[in-house]
Structures are given as structure tokens and as C-alpha cells.
Amino acid sequence: MVAKQKILIVDDDNNIAELISLYLTKECYECRIVNDGEDAICEAASFEPNLILLDLMLPGMDGYQVCREIRQRSNTPIIMLSAKGEIFDKVLGLELGADDYIMKPFDTKELVARVKAVLRRFQPAPAPEPPAAVALKYVEYPDLIINLTNYSVLYRGQNIDMPPKELELLYFLASSPNQVFTREQLLDHIWGYEYIGDTRTVDVHIKRLREKIKDNPSWSLSTVWGIGYKFEVRQA
């Protein structure tokens, strides 16, 4: 029997939290509710959720602080919930490590769709198969190996922790070297049609990738001004 995926709901409005739990439980998720930031951090460690729905406006420790604390320990996907609709708030949440951002009030069907979309991108690696049957999805460059099969990045011989969308964005660009992609194309390929966001989401994730992976003499994550980005490979 397949174990249910677990979702931690963090919201100080218990009515909203219970409503979210009701809809997600109908979709066969196991839900747990907490109402403040400190409990969220403790529960994230003990409950080991597959995804966290995190409200920003929490008593005491706010959602930004909770996100920062969790990101120091785990790559568990985080969807932020907030009545704040300013671009600054969205970008800050993404820079701190959130995987998506949903405005309140939200449609419950959209919320469920977003949850499913994020969880699809964070599937665990499949069980090993006989070598002849394995079809690895990875790209390799000097000092860099990106493996989409087991969601790992090896940079200069070190494993780099990376949330799912960051890794998928890096893999997508690196698997088409020197090809320029617009921000809209990257949103469509990586986040999918369900994602209702602005193109600055791409900029934020590129910035986070550049902080973890520095340019190499043979390759770089390059900005094509006025268009988008490419994984530039230089000839020896």
C-alpha cells in the first residue's frame, strides 16, 4: 500500500487551516495543522511532511523567519500563503527558498492544483533497475554533473543541496547548451501552465543558482539582455 503524502499546514487562522485540510484530505493527503511559527519548525522536523503550506502573517515568528529556519535544515517544498500582493513580498519569499506563492483569498481548486504541481516536481528517485533498463537523465560538464534521475548536483566534487525547481531549471538550460530561452519559455517548461506568476520568479531562481554554482572557464549561466538566459558553453 502506498503511503499518503504528508502536508503541514501553518496558519494562525484555524478556520482557513481546517478548510485547506478538508480539501487536501479529500485528495488523499495526510494533513497536520499548527498555528504559529515555533510549532511549525518543531513539527516540520517530527512530522517530516512532503510539503509545507506556510502563512506569512504568524504570531511571534513570521513566515519569512520560519521559511529561513526550515531551509537551513531541509529542502522540503514550501508554498507561501499571504494576503500581501506586492512584488517585493513575493520575491522575498522566493529568495528565502519558497517554491511557490499563493495570494489570499485563494480558490481551493487552484490551491490543490498548485500543491499537486509542486509535489510532482519533488518526486523521490525511483528504485534502482537493472543497468540495461536504466535511462539516466543527466548532463556533465567540467566540474559539474546535473542528474535529474536522482535530483542531485555535483559541483567541483561536492554535492550541492538544491530545491527541485532550481535543479530542474539548471538541468533544462544545461541540456540545451548555448540555446537562449525567454523567461516566459522557462516559466512554461519548469513551472508549467498551472503556475500563475510573473517572470521575476525566473530571475530569482537564476540568482540563487549563481550563488551556489560559480561560472567555469568552460561554461556559465549567462544573461541575454532583453531576452532571457542560456547555459553558455565555450570552446576549448
Number of C-alpha atoms within 10 A of each C-alpha: 3 4 8 13 13 19 25 24 25 28 26 18 14 14 10 13 21 16 12 18 20 13 15 21 15 9 12 12 17 17 22 17 20 20 18 22 27 17 14 25 18 13 17 19 12 9 14 15 19 21 24 25 24 29 27 24 19 20 13 10 15 16 24 22 18 22 24 15 15 19 17 9 11 14 18 21 25 26 25 23 23 20 13 14 12 8 11 10 15 22 19 13 24 23 16 18 26 25 24 23 24 24 14 12 10 12 11 13 11 14 19 14 14 20 20 16 16 21 17 11 15 18 12 11 11 8 6 8 9 6 8 6 8 10 9 11 13 17 16 14 13 11 14 18 19 24 18 19 14 15 20 19 24 16 17 12 10 10 12 15 15 18 22 22 19 21 21 20 20 19 22 20 19 24 16 15 16 18 13 18 19 16 19 14 14 19 21 13 13 18 23 12 10 12 18 14 14 14 15 16 19 23 16 17 22 18 14 17 17 13 9 12 18 12 12 14 11 13 20 19 23 17 16 12 7 8 12 18 22 22 22 20 19 12 7 5
